[in-house]
Amino acid sequence: MIKLKIKSGDTVTVIAGDHKGSEGKVLRVDREKNKAIVEGVNMVSKHTKPSAKNPQGGIVKKEAPIHISNIALLDPKSKKATKVGTKVEGDKKVRFSKKSNQVL
């Protein structure tokens, strides 16, 4: 399993695929499959049967996972895609933006 540089709660942009240019917040990361679910990106229609929770049933729009290689972290300063580095500050290991050198 590889080390992922994207975590839940990060703001990311899509750099490849059908949804290129879209931005959103990472809701969940699946480390086993190297995929992430990003808010408002890669929406799919799911047909649901009527149940106790949803008595009407019907078509529900929800986010589908997108591969980690197709998303990049947004730089907090310039709002553009950036690479992520790690460094030790004091006794803590922190992530930083390689574009603006700002701690994330």
C-alpha positions in Angstrom: 0.0 0.0 0.0 1.4 3.4 -1.0 1.4 6.5 1.2 -1.3 8.9 0.1 -0.8 12.7 0.3 -4.5 13.5 0.3 -6.6 13.3 3.5 -10.3 13.8 4.3 -11.2 17.4 4.6 -8.6 18.6 2.0 -9.8 20.9 -0.8 -8.7 19.4 -4.1 -9.1 20.0 -7.9 -9.6 17.4 -10.6 -6.6 17.4 -13.0 -7.7 14.7 -15.4 -10.8 12.9 -16.7 -14.3 14.0 -17.4 -14.6 16.3 -14.5 -11.3 18.2 -15.1 -11.3 21.6 -13.5 -13.9 20.8 -10.8 -13.0 21.6 -7.2 -14.4 20.1 -4.0 -13.7 18.9 -0.5 -12.5 15.3 0.1 -15.3 13.4 2.0 -13.6 10.0 2.2 -10.4 8.3 1.1 -10.1 4.5 0.3 -6.5 3.6 0.8 -7.0 0.0 -0.4 -8.3 1.1 -3.9 -6.4 4.4 -4.1 -9.6 6.3 -4.6 -11.3 9.3 -3.0 -14.8 10.7 -2.9 -14.9 14.4 -3.6 -17.9 16.6 -2.8 -19.9 17.5 -6.0 -17.5 15.7 -8.4 -18.2 12.5 -10.4 -21.9 12.5 -9.6 -23.8 9.3 -10.6 -27.5 8.4 -10.7 -28.3 5.5 -8.4 -31.7 3.7 -8.7 -33.0 2.9 -5.2 -35.8 0.5 -4.2 -38.4 1.8 -1.7 -37.3 1.1 1.9 -38.1 2.1 5.5 -35.5 4.9 5.2 -36.6 6.0 1.7 -40.3 5.0 1.2 -40.5 6.7 -2.1 -37.5 5.1 -3.8 -36.5 6.5 -7.2 -33.3 8.0 -8.6 -30.7 9.4 -6.2 -27.6 11.5 -7.2 -24.5 10.7 -5.3 -20.7 11.0 -5.6 -18.7 8.1 -7.0 -15.0 7.5 -6.1 -12.3 9.1 -8.3 -8.7 7.9 -8.6 -6.1 9.6 -6.4 -3.9 10.2 -9.5 -6.6 12.4 -11.1 -6.8 14.9 -8.2 -4.4 17.4 -6.8 -4.4 19.4 -3.6 -5.3 23.1 -3.9 -2.7 25.6 -2.7 -4.3 27.8 0.0 -2.6 31.0 -1.3 -2.8 30.8 -5.1 -5.9 28.4 -5.4 -4.0 26.3 -8.0 -2.9 22.6 -7.9 0.2 22.0 -5.9 2.4 19.1 -4.8 2.6 18.1 -1.2 5.8 17.8 0.9 6.5 16.9 4.5 8.9 18.5 7.0 9.5 18.4 10.7 8.7 21.5 12.6 9.8 21.2 16.2 8.7 17.7 17.1 5.7 17.5 14.7 5.7 16.3 11.1 3.6 18.7 8.9 2.5 18.8 5.3 3.3 21.8 3.2 2.5 23.2 -0.2 5.5 23.0 -2.5 4.2 26.0 -4.5 3.9 28.5 -1.7 5.8 26.7 1.0 2.8 27.2 3.3 1.9 24.6 6.0 -1.4 22.9 5.2 
